[in-house]
Amino acid sequence: MSAFDPAAVAVGDELPPLDLRATRAAAVRYAGASTDFNPIHWSDRMARGLGLDGVIIHGMWTMGAALRIVTDWCADPARLVGYSVRFTGPVPLPDDDEGTLVRVTAKVTGIDDGIATVLIDARVPADSEDGRPVKVLGAARARVRLEEPA
């Protein structure tokens, strides 16, 4: 699907994938904007002290950044009428300039009364022995108004 055409949206449509880079610099900027200065987002020592492998990015950063797959697709963020997620895994932040890739995909799973439901999937590369990417957002759904407002 290229340019957004509300009349052409159908169940099963896949949105163009989105690759995000979660970096420590992004975490610092997000901490300043949100005033969430929890040390698990900047101190490896503190993160490890709480049982994490190291620093992780804010879950709300992941939630907001992943939604770009929908707002980029529909071209008008005002079409968004709802968004919900469950956090299922942390996004680690290595102490380097590359950060962690977050691969976001999405698919239209329903259309009802002019509202499209889009299921969003966000994963980071494998960090375990099984070699499979780790899901970081679960039950992530956006609702997008297809009809123009009256």
N, C-alpha and C positions, 0 to 999 in steps of 0.2 A: 504494500500500500504506500503510495507516495504522498501527494498533497491530501490533506484531510477533507473528505467529502462526507458529511454526516449522513446523507441519503444512501451512501454506498457501504456504510459500516455493517458488517454481518458477524454473527456468531462464528467463531473459529478464526477470525482475522488475527494475525500476529503483528504486533507493533515492531518497528525497527529496533534491534537490540541496542543497549546503551552500556558502554564501559565507563566506569567511574574510577578515579584514583583517590583512595583514602590515604592521606599523608599526615604526618605530625603537624605540618604547617596548616593544613585544613582544620585539624583539631584545635590548634591555637586560635585560629580565626573564629571557629564556631564557639569556643569557650568564651571569647570576648563578647561575641554578639549575644550569646544566650545567658551569660553570667554563670555558666556551669563550670566551675573550676575544680571539680572532683579530681584528685590526683591520679586516679586510674587512667586519666586521659593524657597525662604528661610525665608521670614518674614510674619507671619500670620497677623500682624498689617497692613503691606502694602497691602497684598492681599485683606484683608477685606475692606481696604480703597478704593479699586477699584471695590468693589461689589462682590468679590468672597467669598466663605465660608471659605477659608483658603488657605494655600500654595498648588500649583499645580506643577506637573512635567512639564518639557519642552515638548512642542508638538513634537519637533524634536526627543527627546528621544523616545517618544511613536512610532513615525513613524519608526525610525531605529530599535528599539527593536522588533516591530511587524513583520518586514520584515524577521526576523530570521525563521519564520515558513516556508518561501519559501527557504531560503538559506540552512537551515537544511535538507529540503526535497530533493532538487536537488543536494546536496552534493558538489556543485562547484559554489560559488558565481559569478564566471566569466560568468556563463550561463545567469545571469540577464541582460536583455537588456533595461528594463524600469521599473519605479515605480512611482506611483502618488497617492496622498491621499488628502482628505479634512479633516480638523479638525472639528469635530462636537460636541465635549464636552471635558471638562478638566478632567484630572486624579488627584483627590485630594490626598494629602500626609499628612496623620495624623502624629502627633508628637509622633511616637512610632517606635519600631524596626520592626514591621510587615509590615507596608506600605499598599499598595493597590494592590489587585490582578487585573491583566489585562488578561482576557481570550481571546486568539486569535484562530480563526478558519479560514480555507481557502478551496476553492474549485476551480477546473479547470472549467472555463466557456466557453472556446473556444480554438481551435487550428487552426492556419492559417499559411501556409507557414513555417512550422517547429517551430512556436512560440506558446507557450501555454500562455493563459491569465488566471491568477489566481486572483480570487476575495477574498480579505482578510477582515475579520470582527474582530474588537477589541472592547471589552466591559468591563466595570467595574461593580461590584455588584450594586444592586439597592440603590439609595439614595433618593428615592421619595416615595410617598404614594402608587403608583401603584405596587410597588414591582418588577418591571422589570429591568433587567440590562440596563445600559446606554451606548449607542454606542458612542465611542470616536473617531473613524476614519470612514469617509464616503467615498464612491467611491474609496476605496483603491484597486488598481490593480497593479499587477506585471506582467511583460512579461518575459518569460523564454525560452531561445533557447533550443530546443530539439535536433536539429541536430548538429553534430560536425562541427566546422568551417572548411572551405576548406583550 
